[in-house]
Amino acid sequence: MRSPTRRLTPAAIAVRLAQEFSRHLGVGRHTASSLVRSARMQDKAYELSAMLSLIGSIKHVQPRLVFRLNGGTNIAFKTGGGPIVRGATSHIEIFDGALIVGEIWTDVECLAISAGPGAKSLRGNLYGKCHELDVVVVRPGTRDRPLPKEILIGAEAKNRPFNKQLLKQLLGVRREMMMRAPRGTRCSPWFVWWDRMLPANPASGLVAYCSSPLIDRYKDPADYWGIRMEHVPF
């Protein structure tokens, strides 16, 4: 049976995503439709849906924050894993008044905490020195592959039944983002699911979005590592 992640995105879902981009980013219909154009397959469409859910959650906690599209040379989000290349694809800037406090990018390879201090300057295939995240919120001005300390929130989007294998993958990525801090580390006040303290150093959060309710069965190990499990139907 064909995987649900490789199915074409229904037109109704594409329209809904475009409407949500218009609402959250204040962009017109044409721009919103361009942002969704890359989501021809449902796996990418669910990734964009997860990003919109993340934006909505942050807005709920800190309604003063404003999200604005930075279109680059193409009004489209990145669709293949790799470093941040400014001007090549679109990203979202998060404003607190006139100050940019974060940026949202899609499909970014992030450096592992085990990669070593010189990894930022490396080029080409880094193999186990970096791991791709579907969505990242990074510190303003971040370039290339983000260091662990440059990541504010990472998000993974799974439009499939959640299982033990996916949990192991998620835990592996999480352990390469931070060192566990049992007493917690103070984080940004607009972090959505943590009360200013995360069991992580650096204080980066990781959210797993899944269209299947099975994800709720795996919350205990996720809580231990500071991972938020979110069941978001598609």
Backbone torsions as a table, in degrees:
resi	resn	phi	psi	omega
1	MET	NA	137.3	-177.2
2	ARG	-68.3	137.8	-179.9
3	SER	-62.8	139.5	179.2
4	PRO	-63.6	-21.9	-179.0
5	THR	-73.7	-17.9	-179.0
6	ARG	-101.9	14.1	176.3
7	ARG	-85.3	153.6	176.9
8	LEU	-67.1	146.4	179.4
9	THR	-75.5	122.9	177.5
10	PRO	-61.0	148.5	-178.0
11	ALA	-59.0	-36.2	-178.4
12	ALA	-63.5	-36.6	178.7
13	ILE	-69.9	-41.5	178.4
14	ALA	-60.6	-41.6	178.6
15	VAL	-63.9	-42.2	-179.9
16	ARG	-63.9	-42.6	178.9
17	LEU	-62.3	-43.3	179.1
18	ALA	-61.8	-39.9	178.6
19	GLN	-64.3	-38.8	179.6
20	GLU	-69.5	-37.0	175.6
21	PHE	-63.1	-41.6	177.8
22	SER	-59.8	-42.7	-176.7
23	ARG	-70.4	-44.1	-175.1
24	HIS	-79.0	-33.8	-173.5
25	LEU	-105.8	-9.2	179.9
26	GLY	68.7	31.5	179.7
27	VAL	-102.1	160.8	179.8
28	GLY	-75.7	173.0	-176.4
29	ARG	-61.3	-41.5	-177.9
30	HIS	-64.3	-46.1	179.0
31	THR	-63.5	-44.0	179.7
32	ALA	-61.1	-40.9	178.6
33	SER	-65.4	-36.0	177.6
34	SER	-64.4	-37.5	179.7
35	LEU	-65.2	-31.3	-178.0
36	VAL	-86.9	-13.6	-173.6
37	ARG	-59.7	-30.6	-179.5
38	SER	-72.5	-15.3	-175.5
39	ALA	-90.9	54.7	179.7
40	ARG	-68.7	-32.3	178.4
41	MET	-104.2	152.9	-171.9
42	GLN	-66.3	-26.0	179.6
43	ASP	-65.0	-42.4	177.6
44	LYS	-70.3	-37.7	178.7
45	ALA	-62.3	-39.3	179.3
46	TYR	-69.4	-33.3	175.3
47	GLU	-59.8	-44.9	177.6
48	LEU	-66.9	-36.1	177.1
49	SER	-63.1	-39.8	177.7
50	ALA	-64.3	-41.4	178.5
51	MET	-61.7	-41.5	178.0
52	LEU	-65.5	-37.1	176.6
53	SER	-64.0	-40.6	178.2
54	LEU	-63.2	-44.4	178.0
55	ILE	-60.5	-44.3	-180.0
56	GLY	-62.4	-38.4	179.6
57	SER	-67.5	-42.7	178.8
58	ILE	-63.8	-42.5	178.8
59	LYS	-61.4	-36.3	-179.0
60	HIS	-64.0	-38.0	-178.8
61	VAL	-80.7	-40.5	-178.0
62	GLN	-128.9	79.9	-175.7
63	PRO	-64.5	-13.9	179.7
64	ARG	-74.7	-19.1	-178.9
65	LEU	-71.0	143.2	-179.0
66	VAL	-120.4	136.1	-178.8
67	PHE	-110.0	124.2	-177.2
68	ARG	-128.6	140.7	179.5
69	LEU	-80.0	130.3	169.0
70	ASN	-108.5	108.5	-166.5
71	GLY	-79.3	-17.5	-176.9
72	GLY	61.6	-149.0	179.0
73	THR	-88.3	-13.4	178.6
74	ASN	-134.3	134.6	175.4
75	ILE	-84.2	75.7	-178.3
76	ALA	-160.7	149.7	176.2
77	PHE	-88.3	154.7	178.9
78	LYS	-61.9	138.9	-176.2
79	THR	-119.0	-4.6	179.5
80	GLY	-131.3	145.6	-177.2
81	GLY	-62.3	144.3	178.8
82	GLY	164.9	-174.8	179.9
83	PRO	-75.2	170.6	172.1
84	ILE	-74.5	122.6	176.4
85	VAL	-121.5	103.7	-175.2
86	ARG	-67.0	136.4	179.4
87	GLY	89.7	-12.9	-178.4
88	ALA	-84.6	-36.7	180.0
89	THR	-140.8	172.3	-179.0
90	SER	-77.9	154.8	168.3
91	HIS	-148.7	173.6	-176.8
92	ILE	-114.9	132.3	176.8
93	GLU	-101.2	138.3	178.8
94	ILE	-105.7	120.9	-177.2
95	PHE	-109.0	137.3	166.8
96	ASP	-115.2	95.7	-169.8
97	GLY	69.2	-126.6	178.9
98	ALA	-91.6	-1.0	-174.2
99	LEU	-99.0	129.2	172.8
100	ILE	-79.8	121.9	-177.2
101	VAL	-109.0	-7.5	179.2
102	GLY	-174.0	164.9	177.5
103	GLU	-135.8	144.5	179.2
104	ILE	-113.4	126.6	178.2
105	TRP	-128.7	158.0	177.1
106	THR	-112.5	150.3	172.6
107	ASP	52.9	61.2	-176.7
108	VAL	-113.4	133.7	172.1
109	GLU	-81.5	123.5	-178.0
110	CYS	-110.2	140.5	-178.7
111	LEU	-70.1	140.2	178.5
112	ALA	-77.8	150.6	179.1
113	ILE	-65.9	-19.5	179.0
114	SER	-89.1	-0.4	-172.4
115	ALA	-74.2	-23.9	179.4
116	GLY	97.7	161.2	-172.7
117	PRO	-68.1	-22.5	-177.6
118	GLY	-91.7	2.8	-173.7
119	ALA	-67.9	-25.6	-177.0
120	LYS	-60.5	-31.2	-176.5
121	SER	-90.9	-3.1	-177.9
122	LEU	-75.0	149.8	178.5
123	ARG	-124.8	168.7	179.0
124	GLY	79.3	-158.3	-178.3
125	ASN	-77.4	118.2	-179.0
126	LEU	-94.2	-1.5	178.4
127	TYR	52.4	-119.9	-175.1
128	GLY	-79.4	2.9	-178.5
129	LYS	-82.1	-8.6	178.5
130	CYS	-144.7	159.8	-180.0
131	HIS	-139.2	138.4	-177.8
132	GLU	-83.9	137.9	171.8
133	LEU	-116.5	141.9	-177.9
134	ASP	-64.8	-40.6	-180.0
135	VAL	-139.0	138.0	174.8
136	VAL	-133.3	140.9	166.6
137	VAL	-105.9	117.7	-175.7
138	VAL	-120.2	166.7	176.7
139	ARG	-66.1	147.7	-178.9
140	PRO	-56.4	138.7	176.7
141	GLY	83.8	2.8	-179.8
142	THR	-62.0	135.9	179.1
143	ARG	-126.3	164.6	176.5
144	ASP	57.8	-146.0	177.6
145	ARG	-84.6	122.7	-176.6
146	PRO	-63.6	139.0	170.2
147	LEU	-74.4	158.2	177.1
148	PRO	-52.4	-38.5	-178.1
149	LYS	-73.1	-12.9	177.8
150	GLU	-91.2	-9.8	-178.9
151	ILE	-90.0	127.0	174.3
152	LEU	-94.7	-49.7	177.0
153	ILE	-142.1	135.2	169.9
154	GLY	-111.7	151.5	179.0
155	ALA	-139.5	139.2	174.2
156	GLU	-116.5	138.9	-177.1
157	ALA	-120.1	121.9	-177.0
158	LYS	-125.7	107.2	177.3
159	ASN	-95.7	65.6	-176.8
160	ARG	-165.3	167.0	175.9
161	PRO	-62.5	131.6	-179.4
162	PHE	-81.3	140.2	-179.0
163	ASN	-144.6	-177.0	-176.7
164	LYS	-63.9	-34.6	179.4
165	GLN	-63.6	-43.3	177.9
166	LEU	-65.3	-36.6	176.5
167	LEU	-61.6	-43.9	179.7
168	LYS	-62.0	-41.0	177.4
169	GLN	-62.7	-42.6	-178.9
170	LEU	-64.6	-43.9	179.2
171	LEU	-65.1	-36.6	178.5
172	GLY	-62.6	-44.7	177.6
173	VAL	-64.4	-42.6	-177.8
174	ARG	-61.5	-41.6	-178.1
175	ARG	-69.3	-17.7	176.3
176	GLU	-93.9	0.0	177.3
177	MET	-95.0	-24.5	-169.6
178	MET	-162.4	168.0	167.6
179	MET	-101.3	140.1	-178.9
180	ARG	-70.5	133.9	179.3
181	ALA	-120.5	94.8	-174.8
182	PRO	-55.7	-32.8	179.2
183	ARG	-82.9	-7.7	177.9
184	GLY	89.3	156.2	177.4
185	THR	-126.1	134.6	-178.8
186	ARG	-65.9	136.3	-177.6
187	CYS	-127.7	178.8	-178.4
188	SER	-60.2	140.7	-178.0
189	PRO	-66.9	-13.0	179.0
190	TRP	-97.2	10.6	168.7
191	PHE	-62.1	136.7	-167.0
192	VAL	-79.8	-47.3	-167.6
193	TRP	-105.4	5.1	-178.5
194	TRP	-126.8	137.2	-177.3
195	ASP	-84.7	66.9	176.3
196	ARG	68.8	-7.7	-179.8
197	MET	-126.0	132.5	178.4
198	LEU	-122.6	143.6	175.9
199	PRO	-78.9	51.0	-172.7
200	ALA	-150.5	143.8	173.5
201	ASN	-139.8	113.4	2.7
202	PRO	-64.6	161.9	-173.5
203	ALA	-82.4	68.3	176.8
204	SER	-105.3	142.5	177.2
205	GLY	-100.5	155.9	174.9
206	LEU	-131.9	129.0	-179.8
207	VAL	-119.2	132.4	175.4
208	ALA	-109.8	118.5	176.2
209	TYR	-101.1	136.2	180.0
210	CYS	-143.8	139.6	179.3
211	SER	-78.0	-10.2	-178.0
212	SER	-101.5	136.7	177.4
213	PRO	-68.0	-8.7	179.4
214	LEU	-63.0	-20.2	-179.0
215	ILE	-61.7	-28.2	-178.2
216	ASP	-64.9	-18.3	-179.2
217	ARG	-74.6	-13.0	-171.0
218	TYR	-113.4	27.1	-173.3
219	LYS	-75.2	-29.8	-174.8
220	ASP	-60.8	-55.6	178.0
221	PRO	-65.0	-29.3	178.7
222	ALA	-67.1	-44.4	179.0
223	ASP	-59.9	-38.5	-177.8
224	TYR	-60.2	-35.8	-177.0
225	TRP	-100.2	7.9	178.8
226	GLY	73.8	38.1	176.7
227	ILE	-109.2	132.1	176.5
228	ARG	-97.9	125.2	179.3
229	MET	-99.0	120.8	-175.9
230	GLU	-122.1	118.3	173.2
231	HIS	-86.9	109.5	178.9
232	VAL	-123.0	100.6	179.8
233	PRO	-58.2	156.0	-177.2
234	PHE	-122.1	NA	NA
